[in-house]
Amino acid sequence: MPSEKSRSPKSVLAIAAIYLAAHLAFLAPSLEDIDSINFALGLRHYDVAQHQPHPPGYPVYIALGRTAKATLQAVAPLLGSPRTESLSLAIWSPIAGAVALVAAYSIFNALSPSSMAVWATVLLAANPLFWLAGSRPMSDMPGLALALVAQALFLRGATDRRSIVIGALIAGLAAGVRVQTACLTLPLFALALFQQRRQGVLWIVTRPIAAIAVGGLTWAIPLIILSGGIDSYLVALGSQAGEDFAWTGMLWTTPTPRRLLFALWETFVLPWDSVPLAIVVGVVALIGVLIAWLRQRRAVLILALAFGPYAIFHLLFQETVHVRYSMPTLPAMAWLIVCAASVAGRAAPVVSAAIVAAALWFAAPLGIAYGREAHPAFRAIAEMDESRHEHPGASVFAHFSMLRPLEAASPTGTPMVAVKPRRSREWLDPVGYWRDGGRRAIWFLADPKRTDLALIDPQSRRDVTRYRWSVGDHPVLSGTRPLGADWYRIASPGWFVAEGWGLTPETGGIAQSTGMGVDKRPIEGYVRRRPGPMHLLIGGRHFSAAGDPPVVFTASIDGAPIETWTVAPGPGGVSFLRFIDLPGGLASGPGDYAHLIITARAEPASRPTPPVAIRQFDIQSSGTLIYGFGEGWHEAEYDNATGVFWRWTSGRSVLRLSPPQDIVLRMRGESPLKYFREVPTVKIRAGDRIVGELRPRTDFEWAVKVSADAIRSGDGAIEIETDRIYLPGQAEGTSDARQLGLRFFEIAVNPVTP
């Protein structure tokens, strides 16, 4: 009867074959993350300076992709460029995944020759991050596979010198797939050389060191040549390094306890795609560390040498929000989990199988859904292409994050945009088009995380198709850029504004960082001329540091002042909201748009203008609803990484609108029980009438109809009241003196449609 030792390699080969077969039918149906798009553009024309692909260049991975692309073009010439390239890249992921599993088994077996090695391999395969990586058009899995093969060979180096040489060659090549693999291969390479130190310096230099040099030079020399020389390559590499270290989410640049906690969370929790599962396996892995240290100390030391340097590098120098970067830590975690399970004795296989089943419960459906749905950006672009014949004159604009998908979707690599988007200021491109007299409808391909389109008339942004990724909210895809797409069709807008307006936290931050805000210079807007009376609202904030003077604001249209008002400072800052009637409308004049200017100055004018900002603006015909956030609302907030936008109420917060009419107030909020022990009572008032009441226990969506009569009785005000207040300063030990009521992710006031 075959021994367990003889059965194990066959079992592992079967596991690898099943992994490969399970993924071939669910390969990426399109390109997705910007890195995959960069790789695809590199298949067409290799230029590291143009991020085709991005530095350091990934030459071995591009060579693999080009090999697959040539094969696919020969056997399936009708696939088309983007699809061919996504498959050319993705096909290597399941193949590499199978190789990685066999190599991981070899490493596990070297640590502990038993059935533990098989179960650790199965658990690695079932991990949701590892499972999904087997379908993606990315370099992560091929890089990890080569690194694990090199590690496995180095561990054989104590008894087999030839394995060290072969492993060194593979380690050199692995760095041409992902340069970070050096953190995985070099420590064990050093250990192998130490174990063979008796062979002498000559053997070490002429065999293993020469082999790793050959492996590296095989791709490094072509990379330098194709980059135009060493100087040109270093410029491109320096540019990428500058962008990386400018990222505030890196622990090295933001060495705070909060950033460390996030890094650990993103590295060890999110790869399991389920917080409860991650907590269970995390606790089990910690138990495994203790058990292994007591029983197999040598194995723990080797495991630490094999995977510890990469984990440290990852936590310190990589953007851990990109969860896929944490994949090389998974083999160590899988082995530790199974090590802990081994204390169950005969029940160990049952315990291991239960953990594997739980992991597959999350991994398998995710992999299937991923393989069935193209990325939203490419779905949007495909529909835009199909509609081009119906709207042949439409100019196309886009957010910068959508430029790469547009380039990849074009067989020639030339995106169908009117102008190349300017990073962080993309709304200025259509603004320039309209300001220069453009009258045709435009298309704008938007990143849903961005908020700068709020600087364009909301009434003109209603014709939009939103594309979302059904798998986009899974933790294992954290960091993927972009995650969705919005296709706007915008006719001549009623108004738009230029730089300096802080209508969202994003655009307010841009105004402040560029020194273009209203406290530094006049800010400009443009309002379409039209007959009939109009009304507008302007809201903002005086940030009120100690000793600041009042600020005088003036709004002018076509050089004629329409309103002047003064905002006095106050403790913690003072917000304002003003409604202004224009009974004569906008007189005819040069161009389609009247020129709006808002200025701010200190009172007296001899003093410097203190920090102030314009936070709200709208202008419409007098019969069209406009509304703003009045007393009791806190400043809007925004998470740049996730694109989540929210605003807090206080105990009483007022929405003001004009003209009074029947409306529906729609709200989407967070569960207040995240901050309070008791369920609050939330009331909506208009005048002396309570028009809605709710006791929210969970995240909630709420729609309340309010009649025109009720709004008139409240002088155009709708109040949101809550009987519970959260004091973050007291609760969290900070200087935050706000009184927080409810956290709303969405507040919308819409007329009741007949």
ZAFI-122663 format. One record per residue (C-alpha): residue number from 1; x, y, z. Coordinates in steps of 0.05 Angstrom, whole numbers, plus 5000, padded with zeros to 4 digits. Layout:
<sites>
(NUM (X Y Z))
...
</sites>
This chain:
<sites>
(1 (5000 5000 5000))
(2 (5030 5069 4982))
(3 (5057 5109 5041))
(4 (5030 5177 5060))
(5 (5097 5206 5037))
(6 (5089 5177 4968))
(7 (5016 5200 4963))
(8 (5030 5272 4982))
(9 (5065 5295 4918))
(10 (5009 5265 4876))
(11 (4958 5300 4920))
(12 (4993 5366 4910))
(13 (4996 5357 4835))
(14 (4922 5343 4836))
(15 (4910 5406 4877))
(16 (4950 5447 4827))
(17 (4913 5416 4768))
(18 (4845 5431 4800))
(19 (4866 5502 4814))
(20 (4888 5511 4742))
(21 (4824 5481 4713))
(22 (4779 5520 4760))
(23 (4809 5586 4736))
(24 (4815 5576 4661))
(25 (4740 5587 4651))
(26 (4739 5650 4693))
(27 (4798 5690 4668))
(28 (4791 5766 4669))
(29 (4740 5785 4615))
(30 (4774 5853 4608))
(31 (4831 5894 4633))
(32 (4815 5927 4700))
(33 (4865 5959 4749))
(34 (4909 6013 4719))
(35 (4970 5969 4727))
(36 (4938 5916 4682))
(37 (4924 5971 4631))
(38 (4996 5994 4634))
(39 (5018 5922 4622))
(40 (4971 5917 4562))
(41 (4998 5981 4532))
(42 (5068 5954 4543))
(43 (5049 5894 4500))
(44 (5035 5943 4443))
(45 (5094 5989 4452))
(46 (5145 5982 4508))
(47 (5162 6050 4538))
(48 (5175 6054 4613))
(49 (5179 6130 4611))
(50 (5107 6131 4586))
(51 (5086 6079 4638))
(52 (5078 6025 4585))
(53 (5086 5991 4634))
(54 (5101 6033 4695))
(55 (5171 6031 4726))
(56 (5210 5988 4742))
(57 (5187 5959 4676))
(58 (5169 5885 4688))
(59 (5207 5862 4625))
(60 (5201 5787 4638))
(61 (5126 5792 4649))
(62 (5118 5834 4586))
(63 (5158 5781 4548))
(64 (5111 5727 4574))
(65 (5051 5770 4554))
(66 (5077 5782 4484))
(67 (5089 5707 4475))
(68 (5017 5693 4493))
(69 (4992 5751 4451))
(70 (5027 5726 4389))
(71 (4996 5657 4400))
(72 (4926 5686 4411))
(73 (4930 5731 4350))
(74 (4948 5670 4308))
(75 (4892 5625 4334))
(76 (4838 5678 4347))
(77 (4852 5739 4304))
(78 (4781 5768 4313))
(79 (4785 5778 4388))
(80 (4806 5850 4383))
(81 (4862 5887 4418))
(82 (4838 5898 4490))
(83 (4809 5828 4497))
(84 (4870 5795 4467))
(85 (4915 5833 4514))
(86 (4875 5818 4577))
(87 (4877 5744 4560))
(88 (4950 5747 4542))
(89 (4965 5773 4611))
(90 (4913 5734 4651))
(91 (4930 5666 4623))
(92 (4996 5666 4661))
(93 (4961 5675 4728))
(94 (4928 5606 4735))
(95 (4989 5572 4706))
(96 (5033 5609 4756))
(97 (4983 5594 4811))
(98 (4990 5520 4799))
(99 (5066 5526 4799))
(100 (5064 5567 4862))
(101 (5023 5514 4898))
(102 (5073 5459 4880))
(103 (5131 5503 4902))
(104 (5095 5523 4966))
(105 (5085 5449 4982))
(106 (5159 5437 4973))
(107 (5174 5493 5023))
(108 (5122 5469 5073))
(109 (5149 5398 5067))
(110 (5219 5423 5081))
(111 (5193 5457 5143))
(112 (5152 5398 5168))
(113 (5150 5333 5127))
(114 (5078 5311 5142))
(115 (5007 5318 5119))
(116 (5011 5389 5146))
(117 (5047 5409 5082))
(118 (4988 5385 5040))
(119 (4936 5420 5082))
(120 (4976 5484 5083))
(121 (4979 5481 5007))
(122 (4904 5470 5001))
(123 (4891 5528 5048))
(124 (4937 5573 5008))
(125 (4898 5555 4945))
(126 (4832 5569 4979))
(127 (4851 5637 5006))
(128 (4805 5689 4971))
(129 (4863 5735 4951))
(130 (4905 5677 4924))
(131 (4844 5649 4888))
(132 (4825 5714 4854))
(133 (4897 5729 4835))
(134 (4894 5666 4792))
(135 (4846 5701 4744))
(136 (4873 5772 4741))
(137 (4916 5802 4685))
(138 (4970 5823 4735))
(139 (5042 5804 4750))
(140 (5029 5785 4823))
(141 (5019 5710 4814))
(142 (5075 5699 4763))
(143 (5123 5738 4807))
(144 (5103 5699 4869))
(145 (5108 5632 4833))
(146 (5179 5644 4810))
(147 (5199 5669 4879))
(148 (5170 5607 4913))
(149 (5205 5561 4864))
(150 (5271 5596 4879))
(151 (5258 5591 4954))
(152 (5243 5517 4949))
(153 (5307 5505 4911))
(154 (5348 5545 4961))
(155 (5320 5503 5018))
(156 (5348 5442 4982))
(157 (5415 5477 4979))
(158 (5442 5446 5043))
(159 (5448 5379 5007))
(160 (5444 5397 4933))
(161 (5491 5451 4906))
(162 (5459 5449 4837))
(163 (5392 5470 4867))
(164 (5425 5534 4893))
(165 (5450 5551 4823))
(166 (5383 5538 4789))
(167 (5347 5575 4844))
(168 (5394 5635 4836))
(169 (5380 5637 4761))
(170 (5304 5636 4774))
(171 (5310 5688 4829))
(172 (5345 5735 4780))
(173 (5290 5724 4729))
(174 (5235 5733 4782))
(175 (5259 5804 4795))
(176 (5242 5818 4722))
(177 (5170 5799 4736))
(178 (5164 5836 4802))
(179 (5226 5868 4831))
(180 (5197 5861 4902))
(181 (5210 5786 4897))
(182 (5281 5801 4917))
(183 (5256 5808 4989))
(184 (5232 5736 4984))
(185 (5291 5704 4949))
(186 (5354 5739 4973))
(187 (5349 5720 5047))
(188 (5344 5646 5032))
(189 (5397 5653 4978))
(190 (5443 5681 5032))
(191 (5426 5623 5077))
(192 (5440 5572 5022))
(193 (5508 5605 5008))
(194 (5524 5603 5082))
(195 (5507 5529 5085))
(196 (5553 5516 5026))
(197 (5609 5562 5051))
(198 (5658 5504 5052))
(199 (5656 5502 4976))
(200 (5699 5565 4977))
(201 (5693 5635 4950))
(202 (5710 5615 4879))
(203 (5652 5567 4874))
(204 (5603 5617 4906))
(205 (5623 5672 4858))
(206 (5627 5632 4794))
(207 (5565 5590 4805))
(208 (5507 5616 4847))
(209 (5525 5691 4845))
(210 (5541 5686 4771))
(211 (5474 5651 4761))
(212 (5433 5704 4796))
(213 (5471 5757 4757))
(214 (5456 5722 4692))
(215 (5383 5717 4711))
(216 (5381 5792 4726))
(217 (5422 5815 4667))
(218 (5378 5775 4620))
(219 (5323 5826 4629))
(220 (5362 5886 4656))
(221 (5404 5897 4593))
(222 (5345 5897 4545))
(223 (5306 5941 4594))
(224 (5361 5994 4594))
(225 (5368 5992 4519))
(226 (5294 5998 4506))
(227 (5290 6055 4556))
(228 (5341 6096 4518))
(229 (5400 6085 4564))
(230 (5414 6084 4638))
(231 (5401 6159 4648))
(232 (5333 6157 4615))
(233 (5313 6096 4655))
(234 (5335 6127 4721))
(235 (5294 6189 4706))
(236 (5232 6145 4695))
(237 (5247 6104 4757))
(238 (5258 6167 4799))
(239 (5191 6194 4775))
(240 (5155 6131 4799))
(241 (5192 6131 4865))
(242 (5173 6204 4876))
(243 (5099 6187 4865))
(244 (5104 6127 4912))
(245 (5135 6166 4969))
(246 (5086 6223 4960))
(247 (5031 6175 4979))
(248 (5010 6192 5050))
(249 (4983 6121 5063))
(250 (5053 6092 5066))
(251 (5076 6076 5137))
(252 (5147 6101 5122))
(253 (5121 6170 5106))
(254 (5065 6169 5158))
(255 (5094 6132 5218))
(256 (5034 6137 5264))
(257 (4999 6084 5306))
(258 (4936 6095 5264))
(259 (4973 6082 5199))
(260 (5006 6020 5228))
(261 (4938 5992 5249))
(262 (4910 6004 5180))
(263 (4972 5972 5148))
(264 (4964 5910 5192))
(265 (4889 5907 5177))
(266 (4900 5913 5102))
(267 (4956 5861 5103))
(268 (4929 5807 5148))
(269 (4853 5816 5150))
(270 (4829 5839 5081))
(271 (4863 5782 5042))
(272 (4810 5735 5072))
(273 (4753 5777 5043))
(274 (4713 5767 5107))
(275 (4727 5800 5174))
(276 (4699 5743 5216))
(277 (4739 5691 5177))
(278 (4802 5735 5181))
(279 (4794 5741 5257))
(280 (4787 5666 5265))
(281 (4847 5649 5221))
(282 (4887 5706 5251))
(283 (4878 5679 5321))
(284 (4893 5609 5298))
(285 (4956 5634 5263))
(286 (4980 5667 5327))
(287 (4969 5602 5364))
(288 (5008 5569 5308))
(289 (5067 5615 5320))
(290 (5069 5594 5393))
(291 (5061 5520 5378))
(292 (5113 5521 5323))
(293 (5162 5559 5367))
(294 (5155 5506 5421))
(295 (5157 5446 5375))
(296 (5192 5467 5311))
(297 (5236 5526 5326))
(298 (5281 5515 5265))
(299 (5219 5516 5220))
(300 (5197 5582 5250))
(301 (5265 5614 5238))
(302 (5266 5591 5166))
(303 (5194 5616 5156))
(304 (5214 5683 5185))
(305 (5274 5688 5140))
(306 (5234 5668 5078))
(307 (5174 5714 5088))
(308 (5192 5763 5143))
(309 (5235 5812 5102))
(310 (5180 5819 5050))
(311 (5127 5830 5104))
(312 (5170 5886 5134))
(313 (5183 5917 5066))
(314 (5109 5913 5049))
(315 (5086 5945 5114))
(316 (5137 6001 5110))
(317 (5145 6019 5037))
(318 (5084 5995 4999))
(319 (5013 6023 4995))
(320 (4980 5970 5036))
(321 (4912 5992 5012))
(322 (4930 5952 4950))
(323 (4914 5886 4983))
(324 (4943 5845 4927))
(325 (5012 5867 4949))
(326 (5004 5826 5013))
(327 (4997 5760 4976))
(328 (5070 5737 4989))
(329 (5054 5735 5064))
(330 (4999 5683 5053))
(331 (5043 5620 5050))
(332 (5071 5634 5119))
(333 (5002 5647 5147))
(334 (4974 5583 5115))
(335 (5029 5541 5146))
(336 (5020 5572 5215))
(337 (4945 5561 5213))
(338 (4954 5487 5196))
(339 (5008 5481 5249))
(340 (4958 5504 5301))
(341 (4906 5456 5274))
(342 (4955 5399 5281))
(343 (4947 5400 5357))
(344 (4878 5370 5347))
(345 (4912 5304 5332))
(346 (4868 5257 5291))
(347 (4817 5313 5285))
(348 (4869 5359 5252))
(349 (4846 5343 5181))
(350 (4775 5359 5201))
(351 (4796 5426 5230))
(352 (4839 5443 5170))
(353 (4783 5422 5122))
(354 (4734 5467 5158))
(355 (4779 5527 5150))
(356 (4791 5510 5077))
(357 (4716 5504 5065))
(358 (4704 5571 5098))
(359 (4756 5604 5055))
(360 (4728 5573 4991))
(361 (4658 5595 5011))
(362 (4682 5666 4999))
(363 (4734 5653 4945))
(364 (4697 5611 4894))
(365 (4635 5655 4884))
(366 (4680 5716 4879))
(367 (4723 5683 4826))
(368 (4661 5663 4785))
(369 (4630 5733 4789))
(370 (4697 5765 4771))
(371 (4704 5722 4709))
(372 (4634 5737 4683))
(373 (4634 5813 4684))
(374 (4679 5862 4647))
(375 (4706 5921 4685))
(376 (4657 5981 4687))
(377 (4704 6028 4650))
(378 (4708 5982 4591))
(379 (4634 5969 4590))
(380 (4622 6044 4589))
(381 (4673 6056 4534))
(382 (4642 6000 4492))
(383 (4573 6032 4498))
(384 (4602 6100 4482))
(385 (4633 6071 4419))
(386 (4567 6041 4398))
(387 (4533 6109 4407))
(388 (4584 6150 4368))
(389 (4545 6145 4303))
(390 (4483 6174 4337))
(391 (4523 6233 4366))
(392 (4581 6243 4317))
(393 (4598 6313 4342))
(394 (4601 6301 4417))
(395 (4667 6321 4448))
(396 (4692 6271 4499))
(397 (4724 6291 4565))
(398 (4746 6246 4622))
(399 (4777 6242 4690))
(400 (4851 6227 4690))
(401 (4839 6157 4718))
(402 (4796 6141 4657))
(403 (4849 6162 4607))
(404 (4886 6096 4610))
(405 (4823 6054 4598))
(406 (4806 6099 4539))
(407 (4877 6089 4512))
(408 (4873 6014 4521))
(409 (4804 6009 4489))
(410 (4830 6043 4426))
(411 (4866 5995 4379))
(412 (4914 6052 4361))
(413 (4925 6073 4434))
(414 (4897 6142 4419))
(415 (4839 6158 4467))
(416 (4776 6190 4440))
(417 (4783 6251 4485))
(418 (4781 6323 4462))
(419 (4840 6341 4506))
(420 (4885 6302 4552))
(421 (4856 6309 4622))
(422 (4895 6352 4671))
(423 (4904 6314 4735))
(424 (4859 6337 4793))
(425 (4829 6393 4750))
(426 (4792 6354 4697))
(427 (4728 6395 4702))
(428 (4767 6454 4673))
(429 (4770 6419 4605))
(430 (4695 6424 4590))
(431 (4695 6492 4625))
(432 (4745 6516 4574))
(433 (4703 6486 4518))
(434 (4640 6523 4539))
(435 (4677 6587 4557))
(436 (4707 6588 4487))
(437 (4638 6583 4455))
(438 (4627 6508 4449))
(439 (4553 6492 4443))
(440 (4548 6419 4427))
(441 (4532 6368 4480))
(442 (4593 6335 4511))
(443 (4607 6267 4541))
(444 (4646 6260 4605))
(445 (4673 6193 4628))
(446 (4677 6202 4704))
(447 (4709 6165 4761))
(448 (4654 6157 4813))
(449 (4704 6172 4869))
(450 (4715 6242 4843))
(451 (4670 6301 4861))
(452 (4695 6358 4817))
(453 (4635 6354 4770))
(454 (4596 6387 4827))
(455 (4626 6451 4797))
(456 (4578 6443 4738))
(457 (4503 6456 4741))
(458 (4469 6395 4773))
(459 (4408 6404 4728))
(460 (4453 6389 4668))
(461 (4483 6326 4699))
(462 (4419 6286 4702))
(463 (4432 6246 4638))
(464 (4481 6196 4665))
(465 (4492 6121 4660))
(466 (4528 6091 4720))
(467 (4570 6028 4713))
(468 (4589 5989 4774))
(469 (4629 5926 4786))
(470 (4591 5873 4824))
(471 (4656 5850 4856))
(472 (4684 5920 4867))
(473 (4667 5924 4941))
(474 (4705 5860 4959))
(475 (4764 5874 5005))
(476 (4812 5833 4963))
(477 (4803 5884 4907))
(478 (4819 5942 4953))
(479 (4863 5992 4918))
(480 (4839 5975 4848))
(481 (4837 6038 4805))
(482 (4786 6054 4779))
(483 (4729 6014 4809))
(484 (4670 6043 4770))
(485 (4652 6092 4715))
(486 (4598 6144 4702))
(487 (4581 6166 4631))
(488 (4551 6236 4631))
(489 (4517 6268 4571))
(490 (4518 6343 4585))
(491 (4483 6394 4542))
(492 (4498 6468 4551))
(493 (4497 6475 4627))
(494 (4460 6529 4663))
(495 (4524 6548 4699))
(496 (4595 6525 4713))
(497 (4653 6553 4754))
(498 (4728 6556 4747))
(499 (4782 6548 4800))
(500 (4777 6569 4873))
(501 (4708 6543 4890))
(502 (4704 6494 4948))
(503 (4636 6463 4932))
(504 (4662 6394 4954))
(505 (4718 6375 5003))
(506 (4759 6353 4943))
(507 (4753 6419 4905))
(508 (4760 6458 4969))
(509 (4826 6423 4982))
(510 (4849 6440 4911))
(511 (4831 6513 4920))
(512 (4868 6517 4986))
(513 (4931 6480 4962))
(514 (4936 6522 4899))
(515 (4922 6589 4932))
(516 (4863 6601 4885))
(517 (4808 6607 4937))
(518 (4763 6668 4946))
(519 (4806 6691 5005))
(520 (4866 6697 4958))
(521 (4835 6723 4894))
(522 (4767 6734 4861))
(523 (4734 6670 4837))
(524 (4697 6664 4772))
(525 (4636 6629 4746))
(526 (4593 6630 4684))
(527 (4517 6632 4680))
(528 (4478 6618 4617))
(529 (4438 6678 4595))
(530 (4363 6666 4594))
(531 (4299 6707 4599))
(532 (4256 6710 4661))
(533 (4269 6719 4735))
(534 (4323 6677 4769))
(535 (4347 6662 4839))
(536 (4413 6637 4867))
(537 (4443 6613 4932))
(538 (4513 6623 4958))
(539 (4539 6589 5020))
(540 (4607 6588 5053))
(541 (4647 6592 5116))
(542 (4690 6640 5155))
(543 (4741 6596 5191))
(544 (4750 6647 5247))
(545 (4818 6641 5280))
(546 (4828 6684 5342))
(547 (4832 6758 5324))
(548 (4805 6750 5253))
(549 (4766 6809 5225))
(550 (4697 6804 5191))
(551 (4697 6790 5117))
(552 (4658 6828 5064))
(553 (4634 6786 5005))
(554 (4610 6816 4939))
(555 (4577 6778 4882))
(556 (4577 6811 4813))
(557 (4550 6791 4745))
(558 (4579 6823 4683))
(559 (4614 6874 4728))
(560 (4550 6897 4764))
(561 (4546 6880 4839))
(562 (4483 6840 4856))
(563 (4495 6830 4931))
(564 (4544 6849 4985))
(565 (4543 6818 5055))
(566 (4588 6814 5115))
(567 (4605 6751 5155))
(568 (4632 6762 5225))
(569 (4679 6712 5258))
(570 (4656 6666 5313))
(571 (4682 6610 5357))
(572 (4699 6549 5315))
(573 (4681 6583 5250))
(574 (4616 6612 5222))
(575 (4578 6585 5162))
(576 (4530 6627 5120))
(577 (4477 6613 5067))
(578 (4444 6668 5026))
(579 (4388 6666 4975))
(580 (4388 6723 4923))
(581 (4332 6740 4875))
(582 (4346 6765 4805))
(583 (4277 6789 4782))
(584 (4305 6816 4717))
(585 (4341 6752 4700))
(586 (4405 6758 4659))
(587 (4405 6811 4606))
(588 (4431 6795 4537))
(589 (4504 6808 4527))
(590 (4567 6783 4493))
(591 (4570 6707 4491))
(592 (4523 6654 4516))
(593 (4546 6661 4588))
(594 (4546 6719 4636))
(595 (4609 6728 4678))
(596 (4600 6717 4753))
(597 (4653 6741 4802))
(598 (4655 6733 4878))
(599 (4705 6772 4919))
(600 (4723 6773 4992))
(601 (4761 6824 5033))
(602 (4773 6838 5106))
(603 (4736 6893 5142))
(604 (4774 6939 5148))
(605 (4805 6930 5080))
(606 (4874 6947 5107))
(607 (4877 6879 5142))
(608 (4894 6813 5107))
(609 (4834 6772 5087))
(610 (4827 6713 5136))
(611 (4813 6643 5111))
(612 (4744 6637 5081))
(613 (4713 6593 5028))
(614 (4652 6586 4983))
(615 (4621 6518 4998))
(616 (4552 6521 4964))
(617 (4526 6551 4900))
(618 (4468 6543 4851))
(619 (4431 6590 4805))
(620 (4367 6571 4767))
(621 (4304 6601 4738))
(622 (4260 6624 4795))
(623 (4211 6567 4788))
(624 (4266 6513 4793))
(625 (4281 6485 4862))
(626 (4347 6504 4895))
(627 (4367 6483 4966))
(628 (4425 6489 5013))
(629 (4451 6467 5081))
(630 (4436 6520 5133))
(631 (4444 6523 5208))
(632 (4469 6463 5247))
(633 (4505 6426 5191))
(634 (4578 6410 5197))
(635 (4628 6415 5140))
(636 (4623 6360 5087))
(637 (4678 6307 5091))
(638 (4709 6261 5040))
(639 (4753 6199 5040))
(640 (4799 6205 4980))
(641 (4818 6131 4981))
(642 (4746 6105 4979))
(643 (4709 6164 4948))
(644 (4659 6163 5006))
(645 (4627 6231 5019))
(646 (4588 6248 5081))
(647 (4561 6305 5124))
(648 (4544 6306 5198))
(649 (4483 6339 5229))
(650 (4483 6368 5298))
(651 (4423 6362 5345))
(652 (4383 6408 5298))
(653 (4402 6419 5226))
(654 (4365 6460 5175))
(655 (4356 6452 5101))
(656 (4333 6515 5066))
(657 (4299 6514 4998))
(658 (4265 6559 4947))
(659 (4212 6564 4921))
(660 (4165 6526 4968))
(661 (4135 6466 4932))
(662 (4119 6393 4944))
(663 (4185 6356 4953))
(664 (4214 6288 4971))
(665 (4272 6290 5020))
(666 (4316 6228 5010))
(667 (4368 6209 5061))
(668 (4418 6153 5067))
(669 (4453 6149 5135))
(670 (4497 6108 5179))
(671 (4471 6069 5239))
(672 (4473 6116 5299))
(673 (4486 6055 5344))
(674 (4558 6058 5322))
(675 (4563 6119 5367))
(676 (4505 6113 5416))
(677 (4482 6059 5463))
(678 (4409 6078 5454))
(679 (4369 6086 5391))
(680 (4357 6160 5377))
(681 (4291 6190 5355))
(682 (4298 6229 5290))
(683 (4245 6279 5271))
(684 (4234 6319 5207))
(685 (4199 6386 5218))
(686 (4171 6438 5171))
(687 (4145 6497 5210))
(688 (4106 6469 5269))
(689 (4091 6403 5234))
(690 (4127 6338 5245))
(691 (4128 6308 5175))
(692 (4171 6247 5190))
(693 (4197 6207 5249))
(694 (4246 6149 5251))
(695 (4284 6108 5303))
(696 (4343 6080 5261))
(697 (4377 6018 5289))
(698 (4419 6003 5228))
(699 (4445 6038 5166))
(700 (4383 6068 5135))
(701 (4350 6099 5074))
(702 (4292 6145 5086))
(703 (4246 6184 5040))
(704 (4199 6236 5068))
(705 (4148 6275 5029))
(706 (4138 6348 5050))
(707 (4082 6391 5023))
(708 (4090 6462 4997))
(709 (4044 6487 5051))
(710 (4087 6457 5106))
(711 (4149 6488 5075))
(712 (4116 6556 5071))
(713 (4096 6552 5144))
(714 (4170 6542 5161))
(715 (4193 6599 5116))
(716 (4227 6551 5068))
(717 (4263 6511 5123))
(718 (4262 6437 5137))
(719 (4292 6416 5203))
(720 (4325 6349 5221))
(721 (4326 6337 5295))
(722 (4357 6281 5336))
(723 (4355 6271 5411))
(724 (4424 6238 5416))
(725 (4490 6276 5408))
(726 (4560 6246 5400))
(727 (4618 6286 5428))
(728 (4680 6261 5391))
(729 (4729 6303 5432))
(730 (4706 6271 5497))
(731 (4697 6201 5469))
(732 (4763 6198 5431))
(733 (4807 6244 5472))
(734 (4817 6295 5416))
(735 (4807 6369 5408))
(736 (4746 6358 5364))
(737 (4692 6402 5396))
(738 (4636 6385 5348))
(739 (4568 6360 5370))
(740 (4551 6304 5321))
(741 (4481 6278 5309))
(742 (4473 6235 5247))
(743 (4522 6217 5192))
(744 (4490 6223 5124))
(745 (4522 6196 5061))
(746 (4468 6224 5017))
(747 (4418 6281 5024))
(748 (4376 6300 4964))
(749 (4315 6345 4957))
(750 (4274 6334 4894))
(751 (4207 6361 4870))
(752 (4149 6312 4872))
(753 (4138 6290 4801))
(754 (4065 6287 4777))
</sites>
